[in-house]
């Protein structure tokens, strides 16, 4: 193991995942795209107003679904915790649907 760094341009979460999975930051748009697909396909798991939302801890501030989707669709836009759940689901680490079962 060795420490790694990513470019801090608002894509750093996607760059870090790309680096971990593919040994390069260059595939961060692909990681963002798959995450966007996951968020778009499963709005009920990402929408804090839905009873099926994976974010059940009300101490964690989460944006409305529309903002979450807009952020994942916008390059250089920072992420929030819900995006990490979607990244995990997109790469089948753990699906949003199974996260809290």
N, C-alpha and C positions, 0 to 999 in steps of 0.2 A: 504494500500500500504506500502511496505517496500523496502528498497534498496537491490539490489541483485548484486552479482559479478559472473563472469565467469572465467574460466581458460584462461589465455592469451597465447595460444599456436598456434595461427594462425587459430584456429577454433572458435574464440570467437564470431563472428557474428552468426554462426550456433548454437553455444552453447546458445547464448542469445535468439534466436528464439525458440530453443528447451525448454529452461527454461520458456519462456513466454507461450508457447502453451501447454506444457506437464508437467510443474512443475519439470522438471529434465533436466540437461545438457546432460545426457547420450544418448539422441536420436539425437545428432548433426550429426552423419553420415547419418541418415534418412533425415534430413533437407537438408544436402548437396546433397544427391542423388536426391531428388525431384527437387532441384534447378538445378542440372546438366541436368536432363531430360528436364526441361523448356528451358534452354539455348540451348541444342541440338535440340529440336523440333522447336525453333523459332530463327534461326540464323539471319534472316533479322531484327529482333527487337533488337538484341544485337550487330550487326556489324555496327560500326560507318561509314563505307563506303556505307551503304545501306540507301536509302531515307526513309525507314521505321523504322530506328533506334529510340528507345525511348529517346536516349540521343541527344537532339537537341540543347543544349546549348554548343557552341564550346569553352566556357571558362572552361568547365570541361574536363580535359584530360582523355581520355578513351583508353584503350589498343585495339589492333586489335582483331577481333573475335577469332582467333586461340588461343591467349593468355588468353582471357576471359574463353574460354572453358577449356583450360589446367589448369587454376587456380582452377576452380570449381571441376575438376576431381582429384585434388591433395590434399590429406589430409594435414592439417597444413599450407596450402597456404592462405595468406591473400586475402581479397576480395576488390573489388572496388564498386563504386556506382551502376553500372549496375547489379551487383549480387543481390543487394537489390531489384531492380525491379523484377528480376527473382524469388527471394524468395517470394515476394508478390504474383506474378502470380502463383507460385507453390502451395501456400496455398489459392488460390482464393480470396485473399484480393482485388486485382485488377489485371486483366490480362495485360500482356504486350501489347496486341493488343488494349485494351481499355484505356490504361494509359493516352494518350494524345489526345483522341477524344473529 
